[in-house]
């Protein structure tokens, strides 16, 4: 049973309002944001079983997302950031 990546992930799951959110929606849309700051929209597609490629409008670099259960790792160049799924529902909190 393939688990859906659709939902909301956060880099500080114990204190989500301090972390960065990444939201995946059904229509291949993705958005990353911090509360009370701007958002960065983009699209995603599946490359391999647990590997997705994200393209954000503001950034010229493609971002690789690797999923291990409820954990997502975002790889950008040399940097890897860990996020945890906090909701199966795409959620936008504190942004316009």
C-alpha positions as CSV (number, residue, x, y, z in Angstrom):
1,X,0.0,0.0,0.0
2,X,1.7,3.2,-1.2
3,X,1.4,6.0,1.3
4,X,0.4,9.4,0.0
5,X,2.8,12.3,0.4
6,X,-0.2,14.7,0.3
7,X,-0.4,16.7,3.5
8,X,1.6,19.1,5.6
9,X,5.2,18.7,6.8
10,X,7.2,20.8,9.3
11,X,10.9,21.1,10.1
12,X,10.2,21.6,13.9
13,X,7.2,19.2,14.5
14,X,7.2,19.8,18.2
15,X,6.9,23.6,17.7
16,X,5.5,23.9,14.1
17,X,5.0,27.7,14.4
18,X,8.8,28.0,14.6
19,X,9.6,25.7,11.7
20,X,9.2,25.8,7.9
21,X,6.1,24.2,6.4
22,X,6.0,22.2,3.2
23,X,2.5,21.5,1.9
24,X,1.8,18.9,-0.9
25,X,-1.6,19.1,-2.7
26,X,-3.3,16.6,-4.9
27,X,-2.8,18.6,-8.1
28,X,1.1,18.3,-8.1
29,X,1.3,21.6,-6.3
30,X,3.7,22.2,-3.5
31,X,4.2,25.3,-1.2
32,X,6.8,26.0,1.4
33,X,6.4,28.8,4.0
34,X,7.1,30.1,7.4
35,X,4.3,31.5,9.5
36,X,3.8,35.3,9.1
37,X,6.3,35.3,6.2
38,X,5.9,34.9,2.5
39,X,5.2,31.6,0.7
40,X,7.0,29.9,-2.2
41,X,4.8,28.0,-4.5
42,X,5.8,25.3,-7.0
43,X,5.2,21.9,-8.5
44,X,6.4,18.4,-7.9
45,X,6.6,15.1,-9.7
46,X,7.6,11.6,-8.7
47,X,11.0,10.4,-10.0
48,X,11.3,7.1,-8.2
49,X,9.3,5.2,-5.5
50,X,10.1,7.5,-2.6
51,X,11.9,10.3,-4.5
52,X,10.1,13.4,-5.7
53,X,11.5,16.5,-7.6
54,X,10.2,19.9,-6.5
55,X,10.5,23.1,-8.5
56,X,9.8,26.3,-6.7
57,X,9.0,29.5,-8.7
58,X,11.3,31.7,-6.7
59,X,14.3,29.3,-6.8
60,X,16.1,28.2,-10.0
61,X,17.4,25.0,-8.3
62,X,15.3,21.8,-8.3
63,X,14.9,20.4,-4.8
64,X,14.8,16.6,-4.2
65,X,12.5,15.3,-1.6
66,X,13.1,11.8,-0.2
67,X,10.3,10.2,1.9
68,X,10.8,7.6,4.6
69,X,7.4,6.9,6.1
70,X,6.3,10.1,7.9
71,X,9.7,11.8,7.5
72,X,10.8,13.8,4.5
73,X,14.3,14.9,3.7
74,X,14.7,18.0,1.4
75,X,18.0,18.0,-0.4
76,X,19.2,21.3,-1.9
77,X,22.8,21.2,-3.1
78,X,24.9,20.2,0.0
79,X,22.1,20.9,2.5
80,X,19.7,18.3,3.8
81,X,16.8,19.4,6.0
82,X,14.5,17.0,7.8
83,X,10.7,17.5,8.0
84,X,8.0,15.4,9.7
85,X,4.4,15.0,8.5
86,X,2.1,16.8,10.9
87,X,-1.1,16.4,9.0
88,X,-2.6,14.4,6.1
89,X,-4.4,17.5,5.1
90,X,-2.7,20.4,3.2
91,X,-2.7,23.2,5.8
92,X,-1.9,26.8,5.6
93,X,-1.4,28.6,8.9
94,X,-0.5,32.3,9.4
95,X,0.0,33.2,5.8
96,X,-2.2,35.2,3.4
